[in-house]
Amino acid sequence: MELAKTLQKTLNQKANPKTDLYVDLAESITGIILVGFLWMHMLFVGTIYINNGVLFNSLSEGLDKYYLAQIGIPATVLVILIHIFMAGRRAPMRLRDLRIAWRLTKSIRHADTWIWVGQVITALIIGIMASMHLWTIMSTWPIEAVKSAHRVAEDGIAFMGGFSIKYYLWFYVLLLLAGEYHAGFGLYRIFVKWGWFERHKMGYVLKGITVIILLIGFGALYMFVRLAEMVPMGGALH
């Protein structure tokens, strides 16, 4: 109990009840927006299944033509920054607080507490990897199926015997897993916090959606690798 009191006192220094309410609302709203963006993004990536990337390219061209990308990307980055600031306000940042949080988590042995720990870890992974992904996309604009396919299928440093790791492929596998964990459990925590849905029923629904999104993502990565084998870099789709 002393651990819990110490951590709560540290995280809630100079806290104001109304401010906390607004922060929680902002964190929840931005979280829901970002989960929606992630799922829509995965559906867009999933169009690589159709006509070997022809629909993928058409949608990408539409994003440029109607300035949806030019508006949407900065807006999404802004929402991400707001969400990070709001969610990080109560997260333990100092080494001492991290140690207390870890000891408290182990002593409680509660599933939702470990989910929170996973949220913190995946948030750090997403923050780093999503920034790298965004930089890669922006520096190789426009988005094209063949270009994306060859990036995913690109071989890394060759090891002994000619063995090499497709580092971009594994990069996106890790980002997909971290993103879906953070999104699925994040939405679960939001719904539980505000009491909008029954905990267990919503848990099953969100797990089902997460499995579907993961299958779309893994399948899309496989299709990108196949497309890179069929069409050379700079080649046209038919």
SEBATI-534323 format. One record per residue (C-alpha): x, y, z; residue in one letter. Coordinates in Angstrom, 3 decimals. Example, Ala and Ser with C-alpha at 12.3 -4.5 7.8 and 13.67 -1.06 7.14 Angstrom:
REM residues 2
((12.300; -4.500; 7.800); "a");
((13.670; -1.060; 7.140); "s");
END
This chain:
REM residues 238
((0.000; 0.000; 0.000); "m");
((2.842; 2.374; 0.718); "e");
((4.131; 1.843; -2.829); "l");
((0.726; 2.722; -4.262); "a");
((0.401; 5.840; -2.110); "k");
((3.900; 7.040; -3.042); "t");
((3.328; 6.548; -6.771); "l");
((-0.120; 8.153; -6.741); "q");
((1.186; 11.143; -4.777); "k");
((4.032; 11.593; -7.262); "t");
((1.816; 11.392; -10.333); "l");
((-0.913; 13.633; -8.973); "n");
((1.193; 16.505; -7.646); "q");
((-0.649; 19.822; -8.127); "k");
((-3.515; 17.921; -9.772); "a");
((-6.851; 19.680; -10.293); "n");
((-10.030; 17.555; -10.561); "p");
((-11.449; 19.556; -13.482); "k");
((-8.112; 19.551; -15.267); "t");
((-7.861; 15.787; -14.801); "d");
((-11.342; 15.368; -16.296); "l");
((-10.482; 17.441; -19.367); "y");
((-7.174; 15.620; -19.775); "v");
((-8.902; 12.237; -19.563); "d");
((-11.499; 13.326; -22.115); "l");
((-8.846; 14.653; -24.491); "a");
((-6.785; 11.480; -24.090); "e");
((-9.829; 9.276; -24.761); "s");
((-11.072; 11.285; -27.759); "i");
((-7.658; 11.460; -29.418); "t");
((-7.132; 7.762; -28.676); "g");
((-10.411; 6.825; -30.394); "i");
((-9.504; 9.014; -33.390); "i");
((-6.097; 7.348; -33.694); "l");
((-7.536; 3.836; -33.441); "v");
((-9.984; 4.744; -36.209); "g");
((-7.120; 6.101; -38.300); "f");
((-5.048; 2.954; -37.759); "l");
((-7.881; 0.644; -38.780); "w");
((-8.713; 2.748; -41.854); "m");
((-5.028; 2.798; -42.736); "h");
((-4.876; -0.989; -42.550); "m");
((-7.954; -1.287; -44.779); "l");
((-6.214; 0.986; -47.292); "f");
((-3.063; -1.152; -47.162); "v");
((-5.285; -4.213; -47.548); "g");
((-6.359; -3.045; -51.013); "t");
((-3.043; -4.501; -52.233); "i");
((-5.033; -7.766; -52.444); "y");
((-7.154; -6.348; -55.298); "i");
((-5.812; -6.347; -58.874); "n");
((-2.200; -6.682; -57.679); "n");
((-2.038; -3.116; -56.384); "g");
((-4.028; -1.275; -59.076); "v");
((-6.697; -0.182; -56.569); "l");
((-3.941; 0.658; -54.061); "f");
((-2.407; 3.086; -56.562); "n");
((-5.797; 4.574; -57.477); "s");
((-6.587; 5.357; -53.855); "l");
((-3.116; 6.818; -53.346); "s");
((-3.586; 9.090; -56.368); "e");
((-6.963; 10.149; -54.973); "g");
((-5.336; 11.161; -51.692); "l");
((-3.040; 13.494; -53.619); "d");
((-5.629; 14.739; -56.096); "k");
((-8.053; 15.894; -53.406); "y");
((-5.299; 17.023; -50.982); "y");
((-6.426; 14.477; -48.387); "l");
((-2.847; 13.414; -47.678); "a");
((-1.573; 17.000; -47.433); "q");
((-4.277; 17.792; -44.872); "i");
((-4.608; 14.404; -43.222); "g");
((-0.942; 13.742; -42.420); "i");
((-0.306; 17.009; -40.491); "p");
((-3.687; 16.657; -38.750); "a");
((-2.873; 13.082; -37.707); "t");
((0.558; 14.096; -36.426); "v");
((-1.082; 16.874; -34.379); "l");
((-3.576; 14.425; -32.847); "v");
((-0.708; 12.030; -32.049); "i");
((1.233; 14.777; -30.262); "l");
((-1.844; 15.799; -28.243); "i");
((-2.472; 12.176; -27.308); "h");
((1.157; 11.657; -26.245); "i");
((1.072; 14.788; -24.077); "f");
((-2.234; 13.878; -22.433); "m");
((-1.424; 10.184; -21.908); "a");
((2.110; 10.910; -20.706); "g");
((0.950; 13.402; -18.099); "r");
((0.298; 10.636; -15.553); "r");
((2.874; 8.130; -16.732); "a");
((5.903; 7.610; -14.451); "p");
((8.857; 9.293; -16.150); "m");
((11.570; 9.380; -13.485); "r");
((13.625; 6.271; -12.762); "l");
((12.406; 6.200; -9.158); "r");
((8.765; 6.293; -10.274); "d");
((9.370; 3.588; -12.866); "l");
((10.844; 1.304; -10.200); "r");
((7.877; 1.915; -7.905); "i");
((5.421; 1.246; -10.754); "a");
((7.211; -1.988; -11.678); "w");
((7.285; -3.278; -8.078); "r");
((3.630; -2.323; -7.649); "l");
((2.634; -4.092; -10.856); "t");
((4.380; -7.302; -9.793); "k");
((2.806; -7.194; -6.338); "s");
((-0.745; -6.591; -7.625); "i");
((-0.636; -9.362; -10.257); "r");
((-3.722; -8.002; -12.028); "h");
((-4.300; -8.498; -15.769); "a");
((-5.402; -4.901; -16.438); "d");
((-2.314; -3.569; -14.682); "t");
((-0.064; -5.627; -16.961); "w");
((-2.072; -4.346; -19.938); "i");
((-1.210; -0.821; -18.799); "w");
((2.483; -1.755; -18.661); "v");
((2.163; -3.125; -22.188); "g");
((0.536; 0.159; -23.243); "q");
((3.523; 2.138; -21.982); "v");
((6.043; -0.167; -23.699); "i");
((4.185; -0.273; -27.022); "t");
((3.723; 3.506; -26.905); "a");
((7.513; 3.913; -26.860); "l");
((7.923; 1.388; -29.698); "i");
((5.233; 3.070; -31.807); "i");
((6.631; 6.548; -31.167); "g");
((10.031; 5.562; -32.536); "i");
((8.963; 3.231; -35.341); "m");
((6.016; 5.310; -36.586); "a");
((8.335; 8.333; -36.882); "s");
((10.737; 6.244; -38.974); "m");
((7.855; 4.958; -41.119); "h");
((6.508; 8.472; -41.696); "l");
((9.955; 9.758; -42.642); "w");
((10.388; 6.882; -45.113); "t");
((6.990; 7.512; -46.709); "i");
((7.477; 11.285; -46.976); "m");
((10.990; 10.970; -48.400); "s");
((9.829; 8.544; -51.123); "t");
((6.529; 10.232; -52.001); "w");
((4.212; 9.459; -53.790); "p");
((2.925; 6.198; -52.354); "i");
((2.967; 3.475; -55.015); "e");
((2.315; -0.260; -54.791); "a");
((5.494; -1.388; -56.575); "v");
((7.676; 1.051; -54.649); "k");
((6.167; -0.066; -51.345); "s");
((6.518; -3.725; -52.329); "a");
((10.221; -3.427; -53.090); "h");
((10.805; -1.589; -49.825); "r");
((9.118; -4.388; -47.847); "v");
((10.991; -7.080; -49.810); "a");
((14.361; -5.318; -49.654); "e");
((17.170; -7.528; -48.373); "d");
((19.279; -6.337; -45.480); "g");
((22.916; -6.982; -44.679); "i");
((24.061; -10.382; -45.957); "a");
((25.435; -12.811; -43.395); "f");
((27.660; -15.837; -43.857); "m");
((26.384; -18.188; -46.536); "g");
((24.483; -15.399; -48.298); "g");
((21.703; -15.377; -45.701); "f");
((20.071; -11.976; -45.260); "s");
((17.147; -10.548; -43.280); "i");
((14.444; -8.477; -44.914); "k");
((14.699; -5.800; -42.238); "y");
((11.829; -3.662; -43.530); "y");
((9.548; -6.693; -43.511); "l");
((10.350; -7.448; -39.862); "w");
((10.214; -3.743; -39.062); "f");
((6.602; -3.642; -40.240); "y");
((5.751; -6.916; -38.490); "v");
((6.879; -5.421; -35.158); "l");
((5.139; -2.100; -35.850); "l");
((1.920; -3.922; -36.766); "l");
((1.970; -6.016; -33.578); "l");
((2.799; -3.048; -31.344); "a");
((0.221; -0.827; -33.047); "g");
((-2.595; -3.350; -32.793); "e");
((-1.787; -4.198; -29.179); "y");
((-1.793; -0.526; -28.249); "h");
((-4.940; 0.245; -30.254); "a");
((-7.004; -2.757; -29.176); "g");
((-6.206; -2.638; -25.476); "f");
((-6.218; 1.167; -25.505); "g");
((-9.782; 1.207; -26.796); "l");
((-10.695; -1.457; -24.228); "y");
((-9.279; 0.689; -21.414); "r");
((-11.182; 3.752; -22.680); "i");
((-14.507; 1.888; -22.782); "f");
((-13.925; 0.382; -19.327); "v");
((-12.863; 3.747; -17.859); "k");
((-16.044; 5.527; -18.966); "w");
((-18.337; 2.516; -18.479); "g");
((-19.691; 2.678; -22.035); "w");
((-19.794; -1.086; -22.598); "f");
((-19.714; -4.262; -20.545); "e");
((-16.079; -5.213; -19.938); "r");
((-16.047; -8.866; -21.030); "h");
((-18.298; -8.497; -24.087); "k");
((-16.292; -5.532; -25.366); "m");
((-13.072; -7.449; -24.738); "g");
((-14.222; -10.264; -27.029); "y");
((-15.316; -7.830; -29.759); "v");
((-12.047; -5.899; -29.705); "l");
((-9.977; -9.093; -29.711); "k");
((-11.910; -10.255; -32.767); "g");
((-11.309; -6.961; -34.577); "i");
((-7.621; -7.080; -33.636); "t");
((-7.263; -10.581; -35.107); "v");
((-8.933; -9.423; -38.352); "i");
((-6.655; -6.364; -38.638); "i");
((-3.570; -8.489; -37.951); "l");
((-4.592; -10.980; -40.642); "l");
((-5.090; -8.120; -43.105); "i");
((-1.685; -6.688; -42.178); "g");
((0.265; -9.937; -42.376); "f");
((-1.483; -10.864; -45.602); "g");
((-0.683; -7.456; -47.090); "a");
((3.005; -7.858; -46.230); "l");
((2.989; -11.233; -47.972); "y");
((1.305; -9.688; -51.040); "m");
((3.909; -6.907; -51.143); "f");
((6.709; -9.466; -51.178); "v");
((4.969; -11.397; -53.965); "r");
((4.409; -8.201; -55.968); "l");
((8.101; -7.296; -55.672); "a");
((8.944; -10.705; -57.145); "e");
((6.556; -10.241; -60.073); "m");
((7.134; -6.566; -61.004); "v");
((10.586; -4.925; -61.185); "p");
((11.233; -1.604; -59.477); "m");
((9.722; 1.118; -61.652); "g");
((7.638; -1.413; -63.569); "g");
((4.004; -0.852; -64.480); "a");
((1.016; -2.698; -63.064); "l");
((-1.461; -4.349; -65.380); "h");
END
